[in-house]
Amino acid sequence: MFLQSAATHLKSVIAAQYDSVSRSWHPSVAELIGVTAPWLDGPWLEPFNGQHARQQLFRSLLAAVEPYAIFESGSYRGASTRFFWHTSGKPVYTAEKNRNFARYVGRRFRHVPEVKVINRDSREALSLLHQGDHLPVSECIVFYLDAHWNEDLPLREEVEFITRTWPSSVIVIDDFKVPDDEGYGFDVYGTVELSLEYLGAEAVGPFQILWPSCRAERETGYRRGCVVLASPKVAPCLTDLPELRRGPDAIG
Ligand SMILES: C[S@@+](CC[C@H](N)C(=O)[O-])C[C@H]1O[C@@H](n2cnc3c(N)ncnc32)[C@H](O)[C@@H]1O
C-alpha cells in the first residue's frame, strides 16, 4: 500500500516536471513519449495550466451559455480539449498547426466522435468551419484561444474574425494580461504583450470585456491571466457569474 502510494506520488512529481521541461522538445519526441508512457500527460496534468479557479470559471461559463459547440485554437497535447469535452459533452473543434501534436491529439481522441482535430493554422480552421457551417452563426459558440506560441501571433485575427462572424459567442483568451492584477502571468512576444491594447477596439468590437474574479494569489497552478469577451447577446448570461467581473466598456 505504502509502495503504491509512493509510486503514484513519484509519477505525479515527474509528470508535473515533464510538462514544463518537454515544451522545448521536438513534438515528435513528445508524441513518442506520450504514446509509450501515456501517464506522463495523463490525469496528473491538469487543464488550463493546473488553475482550479479557471477550471471552475469554465464549468460555470459552459453551464450558463450551453454552447452548441466549442472551438479551441492550439491543441498541444489535448489537456484542455479533454476538459471541454468532459465538461460539456458538446462537439469540440480543436485546431493545431503542428502536424505531430495534431496527430498525437487525434490519436488520443480517436474513439471520441465529438472531438475533431483540425491540422491547420487556427485562422484557416475558423474560416473552414464557418464555410462548412460546422459552427452555425445562429448558435452560441465558445471559443478558447490558446495558439500563441510562436512569433506569428494569430490572436488578433482570430478575435476579429469571431467578433464579426458569430453574434452569439464567448471568447476566452489564455496568457492574457489582467491589468489590475499583477500576480497573473501573460505572454510577451518581443515588444508585444497579450493585452487589450494589442487586440484593439476594432477587433473586440461591441463585445463585453470580463476579467476573472479570483485574485491571482488565490489561484492555483501556473497563474496565467485570461480575458473573457462576450457578445452583446450572450453577455447578460455571464455578468452575474461569481467567477467573472466586468471590465471596461471600451478599450481606451
Ligand atoms: C499553449 S499550447 C496549447 C495548450 C492547450 N490549449 C492546453 O491547454 O493544453 C499552444 C499550441 O498552439 C499551437 N499553435 C501555434 N500557432 C498556431 C496556429 N497559428 N494555429 C494553430 N495552432 C497553433 C502550438 O503548436 C501549440 O501546440
The ligand as a Gaussian input file, in Angstrom:
#p B3LYP/6-31G(d) Opt

LIG

0 1
 C       -0.038000      26.797000     -25.310000
 S       -0.179000      25.459000     -26.417000
 C       -1.884000      24.996000     -26.273000
 C       -2.186000      24.296000     -24.967000
 C       -3.539000      23.634000     -24.908000
 N       -4.634000      24.510000     -25.293000
 C       -3.780000      23.131000     -23.493000
 O       -4.289000      23.877000     -22.656000
 O       -3.396000      22.007000     -23.209000
 C       -0.137000      26.266000     -27.968000
 C       -0.303000      25.341000     -29.163000
 O       -0.680000      26.157000     -30.279000
 C       -0.097000      25.632000     -31.449000
 N       -0.085000      26.726000     -32.438000
 C        0.757000      27.773000     -32.515000
 N        0.394000      28.609000     -33.508000
 C       -0.728000      28.077000     -34.056000
 C       -1.610000      28.492000     -35.113000
 N       -1.406000      29.607000     -35.789000
 N       -2.669000      27.690000     -35.397000
 C       -2.909000      26.538000     -34.701000
 N       -2.111000      26.110000     -33.705000
 C       -1.042000      26.866000     -33.382000
 C        1.276000      25.156000     -30.984000
 O        1.801000      24.192000     -31.863000
 C        0.962000      24.611000     -29.588000
 O        0.691000      23.232000     -29.645000

